[in-house]
Amino acid sequence: MKDAFDTVVVGAGPAGLMAAIAAAGKNAKVLLLEKMEKPARKLRITGKGRCNITNSRQEDEFLTNIFPDSRFFKPAFKNFSNTDLVKFLNGTGLDTVEERGGRIFPASQRSWDVAETLVKEAEKKATVLCRAKVVKLFVEQNRVNGLCYEHHGQQINISARAVIVATGGLAYPLTGSTGDGYEWARRAGHEIVSPRPSLTGLELADYEPIRFGLKNIELSLLVDGGTVQKEFGEMEFTEYGIDGPVVLKISRNAVNAVSENKKTAVRINFKPALNRQQLLNRIDREILSPPNGQVADLLRKMLPSPLITPFIKKTKISATGKLPELKYSDRENIINGLSSMQYAVSGFRSFNEAIVTAGGVSLQEINPKTMCSKLIDNLFFAGEIINLDANTGGYNLQIAFSTGWMAGINAGKL
Ligand SMILES: Cc1cc2nc3c(=O)[nH]c(=O)nc-3n(C[C@H](O)[C@H](O)[C@H](O)COP(=O)(O)OP(=O)(O)OC[C@H]3O[C@@H](n4cnc5c(N)ncnc54)[C@H](O)[C@@H]3O)c2cc1C
């Protein structure tokens, strides 16, 4: 085996970079291997190029955004919290700003700057090698003795006192996140909770494509007929179905339900500020003025114009009917369409478009206080490879940074 390092970190995303920095801080000789030509490709495109680094919310509220079990994340968050992360970044010269909803961004508004800051910090303290694709871990009798990586067409074996796997999940595979670490973890005896796309768009059945964004709507997720989640905010109709902030919020539960072949539907309330009686009063007022208006005139006052034709088709009401002749059943159809337009969910957008991966290395087999495997004495996990994911708002990057830090300081001590 080639020169020995104390700690070898696999994957130079946010989790791996932070793990390398933390391990080097414990005086370990650290090697960080990245298979792409540049570290942190995904980090460079986060937050639409602005990078929502973390969220300023207090611990209790912060943890409500972490799934499937936020208790696992608590020790890592306590050890390296959102405020610790901001202090750390500010200490390196990267200023940050807080925006609506507690979301923290770099003051420069450039995710590239966050990536470069972390890479520079890692390079000061560790050896960072790109175009170095790890292909195998050498695991024997509950220990990982080293690994094999490919570099410029050569296979190189290297020994290590500790290995940190931070290879990410399967979302946005073009950035290098192709799930390589799952197979190594599985071979080492770990259970992999089936990886699924999360924070992703939903495909609708019986849907005529339109492209239109809406604000202040209420979106409900129905599974086997029961409402399991309700969210309020912005949404977009797309060529395949729906996307946007409220859709991403319900996508985790929707993807699970569809994957389990459960009857899954969404219900859109276009007028959440009005109850049925208020909608009825509004329609009655419109029937009286102007006296000879048509149903389409009424809809034009209540909905944005791109939605009118799809609304009429979906509710099967007659658009040219005169308002004063509006039948009771059509009035009911309009109210139902406005307050609870329902579509069956036929699928979800793939890993190519999803923002994160839900699923990964089972939480039961990782020590939450160290990020060390409970099965292999000197093998650590950090970041999205772990069965942890979160809502949008900076929470996913905090998972990567906190678990990376925790893995780094503990691996670096070995
Ligand atoms: C478009 C987009 C926008 C996002 N925006 C935000 C945001 O604003 N805020 C937020 O909190 N989260 C955001 N996320 C989610 C966030 O980027 C991820 O959760 C985070 O990057 C996960 O970090 P990680 O280090 O665990 O994995 P990754 O970032 O996936 O990094 C893993 C690294 O491992 C490398 N690797 C993989 N296999 C090997 C191998 N065999 N050998 C060597 N190296 C390997 C990969 O090339 C990659 O560089 C966004 C995600 C996407 C896709």
Ligand as a Chemical Component Dictionary entry (heavy atoms), coordinates in Angstrom:
data_LIG
# 
_chem_comp.id                   LIG 
_chem_comp.type                 NON-POLYMER 
_chem_comp.pdbx_formal_charge   0 
_chem_comp.three_letter_code    LIG 
# 
loop_
_chem_comp_atom.comp_id 
_chem_comp_atom.atom_id 
_chem_comp_atom.alt_atom_id 
_chem_comp_atom.type_symbol 
_chem_comp_atom.charge 
_chem_comp_atom.model_Cartn_x 
_chem_comp_atom.model_Cartn_y 
_chem_comp_atom.model_Cartn_z 
_chem_comp_atom.pdbx_ordinal 
LIG C1  C1  C 0 -29.907 21.936 -7.539 1  
LIG C2  C2  C 0 -29.702 21.762 -6.048 2  
LIG C3  C3  C 0 -29.816 22.862 -5.214 3  
LIG C4  C4  C 0 -29.658 22.683 -3.827 4  
LIG N1  N1  N 0 -29.730 23.785 -3.026 5  
LIG C5  C5  C 0 -29.580 23.644 -1.690 6  
LIG C6  C6  C 0 -29.594 24.783 -0.827 7  
LIG O1  O1  O 0 -29.642 25.939 -1.282 8  
LIG N2  N2  N 0 -29.509 24.568 0.517  9  
LIG C7  C7  C 0 -29.402 23.301 1.056  10 
LIG O2  O2  O 0 -29.372 23.166 2.281  11 
LIG N3  N3  N 0 -29.311 22.202 0.264  12 
LIG C8  C8  C 0 -29.380 22.358 -1.097 13 
LIG N4  N4  N 0 -29.264 21.247 -1.897 14 
LIG C9  C9  C 0 -28.945 19.930 -1.279 15 
LIG C10 C10 C 0 -27.446 19.849 -0.940 16 
LIG O3  O3  O 0 -26.695 20.326 -2.023 17 
LIG C11 C11 C 0 -27.018 18.415 -0.610 18 
LIG O4  O4  O 0 -27.828 17.902 0.413  19 
LIG C12 C12 C 0 -25.549 18.359 -0.210 20 
LIG O5  O5  O 0 -24.725 18.751 -1.295 21 
LIG C13 C13 C 0 -25.124 16.971 0.237  22 
LIG O6  O6  O 0 -23.756 17.041 0.576  23 
LIG P1  P1  P 0 -22.808 15.744 0.587  24 
LIG O7  O7  O 0 -21.439 16.253 0.817  25 
LIG O8  O8  O 0 -23.367 14.724 1.493  26 
LIG O9  O9  O 0 -22.939 15.129 -0.879 27 
LIG P2  P2  P 0 -22.592 15.738 -2.332 28 
LIG O10 O10 O 0 -22.721 17.195 -2.343 29 
LIG O11 O11 O 0 -23.436 14.928 -3.241 30 
LIG O12 O12 O 0 -21.066 15.383 -2.532 31 
LIG C14 C14 C 0 -20.604 14.050 -2.696 32 
LIG C15 C15 C 0 -19.242 14.085 -3.390 33 
LIG O13 O13 O 0 -18.715 12.767 -3.424 34 
LIG C16 C16 C 0 -18.090 12.569 -4.679 35 
LIG N5  N5  N 0 -18.002 11.125 -4.948 36 
LIG C17 C17 C 0 -19.028 10.279 -5.173 37 
LIG N6  N6  N 0 -18.590 9.033  -5.394 38 
LIG C18 C18 C 0 -17.226 9.090  -5.302 39 
LIG C19 C19 C 0 -16.199 8.128  -5.450 40 
LIG N7  N7  N 0 -16.442 6.859  -5.779 41 
LIG N8  N8  N 0 -14.911 8.528  -5.277 42 
LIG C20 C20 C 0 -14.601 9.822  -4.992 43 
LIG N9  N9  N 0 -15.534 10.768 -4.867 44 
LIG C21 C21 C 0 -16.850 10.414 -5.009 45 
LIG C22 C22 C 0 -19.003 13.310 -5.653 46 
LIG O14 O14 O 0 -18.364 13.590 -6.869 47 
LIG C23 C23 C 0 -19.353 14.548 -4.846 48 
LIG O15 O15 O 0 -18.437 15.587 -5.062 49 
LIG C24 C24 C 0 -29.394 21.399 -3.283 50 
LIG C25 C25 C 0 -29.265 20.307 -4.151 51 
LIG C26 C26 C 0 -29.410 20.475 -5.512 52 
LIG C27 C27 C 0 -29.246 19.287 -6.419 53 
# 
loop_
_chem_comp_bond.comp_id 
_chem_comp_bond.atom_id_1 
_chem_comp_bond.atom_id_2 
_chem_comp_bond.value_order 
_chem_comp_bond.pdbx_ordinal 
LIG C1  C2  SING 1  
LIG C2  C3  SING 2  
LIG C2  C26 DOUB 3  
LIG C3  C4  DOUB 4  
LIG C4  N1  SING 5  
LIG C4  C24 SING 6  
LIG N1  C5  DOUB 7  
LIG C5  C6  SING 8  
LIG C5  C8  SING 9  
LIG C6  O1  DOUB 10 
LIG C6  N2  SING 11 
LIG N2  C7  SING 12 
LIG C7  O2  DOUB 13 
LIG C7  N3  SING 14 
LIG N3  C8  DOUB 15 
LIG C8  N4  SING 16 
LIG N4  C9  SING 17 
LIG N4  C24 SING 18 
LIG C9  C10 SING 19 
LIG C10 O3  SING 20 
LIG C10 C11 SING 21 
LIG C11 O4  SING 22 
LIG C11 C12 SING 23 
LIG C12 O5  SING 24 
LIG C12 C13 SING 25 
LIG C13 O6  SING 26 
LIG O6  P1  SING 27 
LIG P1  O7  DOUB 28 
LIG P1  O8  SING 29 
LIG P1  O9  SING 30 
LIG O9  P2  SING 31 
LIG P2  O10 DOUB 32 
LIG P2  O11 SING 33 
LIG P2  O12 SING 34 
LIG O12 C14 SING 35 
LIG C14 C15 SING 36 
LIG C15 O13 SING 37 
LIG C15 C23 SING 38 
LIG O13 C16 SING 39 
LIG C16 N5  SING 40 
LIG C16 C22 SING 41 
LIG N5  C17 SING 42 
LIG N5  C21 SING 43 
LIG C17 N6  DOUB 44 
LIG N6  C18 SING 45 
LIG C18 C19 SING 46 
LIG C18 C21 DOUB 47 
LIG C19 N7  SING 48 
LIG C19 N8  DOUB 49 
LIG N8  C20 SING 50 
LIG C20 N9  DOUB 51 
LIG N9  C21 SING 52 
LIG C22 O14 SING 53 
LIG C22 C23 SING 54 
LIG C23 O15 SING 55 
LIG C24 C25 DOUB 56 
LIG C25 C26 SING 57 
LIG C26 C27 SING 58 
# 
